[in-house]
Amino acid sequence: MKRVSVLGATGSIGQNTLDLIRRDADAYDVVALTAGTNVAQLAKDALEFRADLAVTADDSKLDALRDALKGSGIEAAAGPGALIEAGARPADWVMSAIVGFAGLAPGLAALEQGATLALANKESLVAAGALLMDTAKRHNARILPVDSEHSAIFQALIGEDPAAVSRVIITASGGAFRDWPLDRLKKATAAEAATHPNWDMGQRITIDSASMFNKALELIEAREFFGFKPSQIEVLIHPQSLVHALVGFCDGGLMAHVGPHDMRHAIGFALNWPERRALPVDMLDLAATGRLDFETPDETRFPPLRLARHVMETRGLSGAVFNGAKERALDHFIAGHIGFLQMSEVVEEVLTRNLNQSGLNDDQITLDTACKADHLARDGADAVVQEMIG
């Protein structure tokens, strides 16, 4: 049996992962499940899969979790330290689906015990890519990408010589506002931004898709995971969300990964790797689809793409600053403190103010330095927002 843990079990990625495990339950031993605050779902899943450990990130929810698991023999724990402990529990395969910077430390803990880390938490690579990749190497662990775009690149590169790659194209749906004029974007609300035309995702990642911050993170993720030069990585708007990525080779050919917008494909590929097994996803009917459209994104509408390229060139801890400022700017947008387009303004200002500080451009990244850069960026974003609103 394969021992598996799911970090971020109650979110969209986590629930899709458990759906696949449920379909072949006898093949898996569930070690640990974690969640943010959705204790009811966490307890339900822990009981169904007979997990050894269930963890909520919220200390105040521990009693509720213990009550829900009473008499089951399942260990209950809470807090950031318990999340790290969940990642450190011996397992063969760990899904890293915790949203945001909070997923970094548990993911590192999983790699340190030699697990295969299925990485849906793109923020880990953005904030501390060199640290994550080095940790995997030192502990003979493996990272498999679960973002649909990076899974697509990974699959397209199987059997290919990386030196023959000339370009990589990741696609973006354009989100909820892909057809909105710039003037209308200034007045966009969090509720409007949280509705995606193609994908069923959580609130934060859906808003990030609308702002193109999600794609900005994925640019940096591609740089850190695959080692591509920034000049090799391109973005195209693709409204149908069927072509997830394309890899271009030195002979001029492009290899495209095409599939339905169902995250169980990328999750299932990572879960079954190195085998490819049947998955419960729809088969594409390209004749019914009829057309596949592509266009170049307008960086006036989507400044996060420009900022991401700056981060890819700067490297060091600039990714941690970028991500921390982005997460805090998103908090302020959801709270109604700033407008939709002001999120990019906040992040750019934080980058401008902080990237010249001593140490932020150093190549050596540790968990401690990444955490310090993250905190610095969040405090900086708060200060910028306060200046904006007076």
C-alpha positions as CSV (number, residue, x, y, z in Angstrom):
1,M,0.0,0.0,0.0
2,K,1.1,3.5,-0.7
3,R,1.2,5.7,2.4
4,V,-0.2,9.1,1.5
5,S,-0.9,12.4,3.3
6,V,-3.0,15.3,2.0
7,L,-2.0,18.8,3.3
8,G,-4.9,21.1,2.6
9,A,-7.4,18.2,2.4
10,T,-10.7,20.3,2.5
11,G,-9.9,22.6,-0.4
12,S,-10.6,22.0,-4.1
13,I,-7.3,20.2,-4.8
14,G,-7.5,18.2,-1.6
15,Q,-11.0,17.0,-2.2
16,N,-10.2,16.0,-5.8
17,T,-7.2,14.1,-4.4
18,L,-9.3,12.2,-1.9
19,D,-11.8,11.5,-4.7
20,L,-9.1,9.6,-6.6
21,I,-7.9,7.8,-3.5
22,R,-11.5,6.8,-2.7
23,R,-11.9,5.1,-6.0
24,D,-9.0,2.7,-5.2
25,A,-9.1,2.9,-1.4
26,D,-7.4,-0.5,-0.9
27,A,-4.3,0.8,-2.6
28,Y,-3.7,3.6,-0.1
29,D,-2.9,4.1,3.6
30,V,-3.9,7.6,4.6
31,V,-1.4,8.9,7.1
32,A,-2.3,12.6,7.7
33,L,-5.0,15.0,6.6
34,T,-4.8,18.8,7.3
35,A,-7.2,21.7,6.8
36,G,-7.6,25.4,7.6
37,T,-10.8,25.9,9.6
38,N,-13.2,23.5,7.9
39,V,-13.1,21.0,10.9
40,A,-16.4,19.3,9.9
41,Q,-15.1,18.2,6.5
42,L,-11.7,17.4,7.9
43,A,-13.2,15.1,10.5
44,K,-15.5,13.5,8.0
45,D,-12.6,12.7,5.7
46,A,-10.4,11.5,8.5
47,L,-13.0,9.1,9.6
48,E,-13.8,7.8,6.1
49,F,-10.1,7.2,5.3
50,R,-9.1,6.1,8.8
51,A,-6.2,8.6,8.9
52,D,-3.7,8.4,11.6
53,L,-3.6,12.2,12.2
54,A,-6.0,15.1,11.5
55,V,-4.7,18.7,11.9
56,T,-6.5,22.0,11.7
57,A,-4.4,25.2,11.3
58,D,-6.6,27.0,13.7
59,D,-5.8,26.4,17.4
60,S,-9.3,27.5,18.4
61,K,-10.8,24.6,16.4
62,L,-8.9,21.9,18.2
63,D,-11.7,21.0,20.7
64,A,-14.2,20.8,18.0
65,L,-11.9,18.5,16.0
66,R,-11.3,16.3,19.0
67,D,-15.0,16.0,19.7
68,A,-15.8,15.1,16.1
69,L,-13.1,12.3,16.2
70,K,-13.9,11.1,19.7
71,G,-13.6,7.3,20.0
72,S,-12.1,6.9,16.6
73,G,-8.5,6.6,17.7
74,I,-7.5,9.3,15.2
75,E,-5.0,11.8,16.6
76,A,-6.1,15.4,16.5
77,A,-3.8,18.4,16.6
78,A,-3.8,22.1,15.7
79,G,-1.6,25.0,14.8
80,P,1.4,25.7,12.4
81,G,3.7,23.3,14.3
82,A,1.2,20.5,13.9
83,L,1.0,21.2,10.2
84,I,4.7,20.7,10.0
85,E,4.4,17.5,12.0
86,A,1.8,16.3,9.5
87,G,4.2,16.8,6.7
88,A,7.0,15.1,8.6
89,R,5.0,11.9,9.3
90,P,6.6,9.1,7.2
91,A,4.7,8.8,3.9
92,D,5.5,7.8,0.4
93,W,3.5,10.6,-1.3
94,V,2.4,13.9,0.1
95,M,0.0,16.3,-1.6
96,S,0.9,19.9,-0.8
97,A,-2.3,21.8,-1.3
98,I,-2.2,24.3,1.5
99,V,-2.9,27.8,0.1
100,G,-0.2,30.4,0.3
101,F,3.1,30.8,2.0
102,A,1.8,28.7,4.9
103,G,2.4,25.6,2.7
104,L,6.2,26.0,2.6
105,A,7.3,24.6,6.0
106,P,5.0,21.5,5.8
107,G,6.2,20.8,2.3
108,L,9.8,21.1,3.3
109,A,9.1,18.7,6.2
110,A,7.7,16.2,3.7
111,L,10.8,16.4,1.5
112,E,13.1,16.0,4.5
113,Q,11.6,12.6,5.3
114,G,12.1,11.6,1.7
115,A,8.6,11.7,0.4
116,T,7.4,12.4,-3.1
117,L,5.9,15.8,-2.9
118,A,2.9,16.5,-5.2
119,L,3.2,20.3,-5.3
120,A,0.0,22.3,-5.8
121,N,1.3,25.0,-3.5
122,K,3.0,27.2,-6.1
123,E,3.8,29.8,-3.4
124,S,6.5,27.5,-2.0
125,L,8.5,27.6,-5.3
126,V,7.9,31.3,-5.7
127,A,9.1,32.2,-2.2
128,A,11.9,29.7,-1.8
129,G,12.4,27.7,-5.0
130,A,16.1,27.1,-4.5
131,L,15.5,25.9,-0.9
132,L,12.8,23.5,-2.0
133,M,14.7,22.0,-4.9
134,D,17.9,21.7,-2.8
135,T,16.0,20.0,0.0
136,A,14.5,17.5,-2.4
137,K,18.0,16.7,-3.8
138,R,19.6,16.4,-0.4
139,H,17.0,13.9,0.9
140,N,16.6,11.9,-2.3
141,A,13.0,13.1,-2.5
142,R,11.1,14.1,-5.6
143,I,8.8,17.0,-6.4
144,L,6.0,16.5,-9.0
145,P,4.1,19.5,-10.2
146,V,0.3,19.5,-9.8
147,D,-0.5,22.9,-11.3
148,S,-2.1,22.0,-14.6
149,E,0.3,24.1,-16.6
150,H,3.4,22.7,-15.0
151,S,2.2,19.1,-15.0
152,A,1.6,19.7,-18.8
153,I,5.2,20.9,-19.2
154,F,6.5,18.0,-17.2
155,Q,4.6,15.5,-19.3
156,A,5.7,17.1,-22.6
157,L,9.3,16.9,-21.5
158,I,9.3,13.1,-20.8
159,G,11.9,11.5,-23.0
160,E,13.1,14.8,-24.3
161,D,16.5,16.5,-24.0
162,P,16.0,19.7,-21.9
163,A,18.8,21.3,-23.9
164,A,16.6,21.1,-27.0
165,V,13.9,23.2,-25.5
166,S,13.8,26.7,-27.0
167,R,10.6,28.1,-25.4
168,V,7.7,27.2,-23.1
169,I,4.2,28.7,-23.3
170,I,1.8,28.5,-20.3
171,T,-1.8,29.4,-20.9
172,A,-4.2,31.6,-19.0
173,S,-7.9,31.7,-19.2
174,G,-8.0,35.4,-18.6
175,G,-10.3,34.8,-15.6
176,A,-13.6,36.5,-14.9
177,F,-12.5,39.9,-16.3
178,R,-10.8,38.9,-19.6
179,D,-13.3,40.9,-21.7
180,W,-13.7,43.8,-19.3
181,P,-12.5,47.3,-20.4
182,L,-9.8,48.8,-18.1
183,D,-12.1,51.5,-16.7
184,R,-14.6,48.8,-15.6
185,L,-11.8,46.8,-13.9
186,K,-11.1,49.7,-11.5
187,K,-14.6,49.1,-10.0
188,A,-14.5,45.3,-10.0
189,T,-15.6,43.8,-6.7
190,A,-14.3,40.7,-4.9
191,A,-17.6,38.9,-5.5
192,E,-17.3,39.5,-9.2
193,A,-13.6,38.4,-9.3
194,A,-14.4,35.2,-7.4
195,T,-16.4,33.6,-10.3
196,H,-14.3,31.7,-12.8
197,P,-15.6,31.0,-16.3
198,N,-14.0,27.5,-16.6
199,W,-12.5,26.2,-13.3
200,D,-14.0,25.4,-9.9
201,M,-11.5,26.8,-7.4
202,G,-11.4,28.6,-4.1
203,Q,-12.0,32.3,-3.6
204,R,-8.4,33.4,-3.4
205,I,-7.0,31.5,-6.3
206,T,-10.0,32.6,-8.5
207,I,-9.4,36.2,-7.7
208,D,-5.7,35.7,-8.4
209,S,-6.7,34.3,-11.8
210,A,-8.8,37.4,-12.6
211,S,-5.9,39.7,-11.7
212,M,-3.4,37.4,-13.4
213,F,-1.4,37.2,-10.2
214,N,-1.9,33.4,-10.4
215,K,-0.2,33.3,-13.8
216,A,2.5,35.6,-12.5
217,L,3.2,33.1,-9.8
218,E,3.2,30.3,-12.4
219,L,5.8,32.1,-14.5
220,I,8.1,32.2,-11.5
221,E,7.3,28.6,-10.6
222,A,8.3,27.5,-14.1
223,R,11.6,29.3,-13.7
224,E,12.3,27.7,-10.4
225,F,11.1,24.2,-11.1
226,F,12.4,23.6,-14.6
227,G,15.3,26.0,-14.6
228,F,14.2,27.8,-17.8
229,K,15.6,31.3,-18.5
230,P,13.0,34.0,-18.1
231,S,13.3,34.8,-21.8
232,Q,12.1,31.3,-22.6
233,I,8.8,31.5,-20.8
234,E,5.8,33.0,-22.4
235,V,2.1,33.4,-21.5
236,L,-0.9,33.3,-23.9
237,I,-4.5,34.0,-23.1
238,H,-6.5,30.8,-24.1
239,P,-10.2,31.2,-23.1
240,Q,-11.1,27.6,-23.6
241,S,-8.5,26.4,-21.0
242,L,-8.0,23.1,-22.9
243,V,-4.3,23.6,-24.0
244,H,-2.5,23.8,-20.6
245,A,1.0,24.4,-21.9
246,L,3.2,24.1,-25.0
247,V,6.9,23.2,-25.2
248,G,8.8,24.5,-28.2
249,F,12.0,22.8,-29.4
250,C,15.0,23.9,-31.3
251,D,13.7,22.4,-34.5
252,G,10.7,24.7,-34.4
253,G,8.1,22.1,-33.3
254,L,5.7,22.7,-30.5
255,M,4.4,19.9,-28.3
256,A,1.1,20.8,-26.6
257,H,-0.7,19.2,-23.7
258,V,-4.4,19.3,-24.3
259,G,-7.0,18.1,-21.8
260,P,-10.3,18.9,-20.0
261,H,-10.3,21.5,-17.3
262,D,-10.4,18.9,-14.5
263,M,-7.7,19.0,-11.9
264,R,-8.0,15.3,-11.3
265,H,-5.8,14.8,-14.5
266,A,-2.8,16.6,-13.0
267,I,-3.4,15.2,-9.5
268,G,-3.9,11.7,-10.9
269,F,-0.7,11.9,-13.0
270,A,1.3,12.8,-9.9
271,L,-0.5,10.2,-7.8
272,N,0.2,7.4,-10.2
273,W,3.6,8.5,-11.5
274,P,5.7,7.0,-13.1
275,E,2.7,5.0,-14.5
276,R,-0.1,6.5,-16.4
277,R,-3.5,5.1,-15.4
278,A,-7.1,5.6,-16.4
279,L,-8.8,8.6,-14.6
280,P,-12.4,9.6,-14.2
281,V,-12.1,12.6,-16.4
282,D,-14.1,13.4,-19.6
283,M,-12.6,12.7,-23.0
284,L,-12.3,15.8,-25.1
285,D,-14.5,16.1,-28.2
286,L,-12.4,18.5,-30.3
287,A,-14.9,18.6,-33.1
288,A,-17.5,19.8,-30.6
289,T,-15.1,22.3,-29.2
290,G,-14.6,23.7,-32.7
291,R,-11.9,26.2,-32.1
292,L,-8.9,27.0,-29.9
293,D,-8.2,30.7,-29.4
294,F,-5.0,32.4,-28.3
295,E,-3.9,36.0,-27.8
296,T,-1.0,37.9,-26.2
297,P,-1.9,39.3,-22.7
298,D,-1.9,43.0,-22.3
299,E,0.5,43.8,-19.5
300,T,-1.3,47.2,-19.0
301,R,-4.3,45.2,-17.9
302,F,-2.2,42.6,-16.2
303,P,0.8,44.2,-14.6
304,P,1.6,41.2,-12.4
305,L,3.1,39.5,-15.4
306,R,5.6,42.4,-15.8
307,L,6.3,42.2,-12.1
308,A,6.9,38.5,-12.2
309,R,9.5,38.9,-14.9
310,H,11.3,41.4,-12.7
311,V,11.3,38.8,-9.9
312,M,12.6,36.1,-12.2
313,E,15.5,38.2,-13.1
314,T,16.2,39.4,-9.6
315,R,15.8,36.0,-7.9
316,G,17.1,35.7,-4.3
317,L,14.3,36.5,-1.8
318,S,12.4,38.7,-4.3
319,G,9.9,35.9,-4.8
320,A,9.1,35.8,-1.1
321,V,8.6,39.6,-1.1
322,F,6.4,39.4,-4.2
323,N,4.3,36.6,-2.8
324,G,3.9,38.1,0.7
325,A,2.9,41.4,-0.7
326,K,0.5,39.8,-3.1
327,E,-1.2,37.7,-0.4
328,R,-1.6,40.8,1.8
329,A,-2.9,43.0,-1.0
330,L,-5.4,40.3,-1.8
331,D,-6.6,40.4,1.9
332,H,-7.1,44.1,1.6
333,F,-9.0,43.8,-1.7
334,I,-11.3,41.1,-0.2
335,A,-11.9,43.3,2.8
336,G,-12.8,46.2,0.5
337,H,-9.9,48.5,1.5
338,I,-8.5,48.8,-2.0
339,G,-9.7,48.4,-5.6
340,F,-8.9,45.5,-8.0
341,L,-6.2,47.3,-9.9
342,Q,-4.6,48.7,-6.7
343,M,-3.4,45.2,-5.8
344,S,-0.7,45.4,-8.4
345,E,0.2,48.9,-7.3
346,V,0.7,47.7,-3.7
347,V,2.9,44.8,-4.8
348,E,5.0,46.9,-7.1
349,E,5.5,49.6,-4.4
350,V,6.6,46.9,-1.9
351,L,9.0,45.5,-4.3
352,T,10.5,48.9,-5.1
353,R,10.9,49.8,-1.4
354,N,12.4,46.5,-0.3
355,L,14.4,44.8,-3.0
356,N,17.5,47.0,-2.4
357,Q,17.6,46.1,1.3
358,S,20.6,44.2,2.4
359,G,20.2,40.4,2.1
360,L,17.1,40.3,0.0
361,N,19.1,39.6,-3.2
362,D,21.4,37.0,-1.7
363,D,21.4,33.6,-3.3
364,Q,21.3,31.7,0.0
365,I,17.6,31.1,1.1
366,T,16.7,29.4,4.3
367,L,13.3,28.9,5.8
368,D,14.1,31.6,8.4
369,T,15.2,34.2,5.7
370,A,12.1,33.4,3.6
371,C,9.9,33.9,6.6
372,K,11.5,37.2,7.4
373,A,11.1,38.4,3.8
374,D,7.5,37.3,3.9
375,H,6.8,39.2,7.1
376,L,8.6,42.2,5.8
377,A,6.5,42.2,2.6
378,R,3.2,41.8,4.5
379,D,4.1,44.7,6.8
380,G,5.1,46.7,3.8
381,A,1.9,46.0,2.0
382,D,-0.1,47.1,5.1
383,A,1.8,50.4,5.2
384,V,1.3,51.0,1.4
385,V,-2.5,50.4,1.7
386,Q,-2.7,52.7,4.7
387,E,-1.0,55.4,2.7
388,M,-3.5,54.8,-0.1
389,I,-6.6,55.1,2.0
390,G,-5.2,57.9,4.2
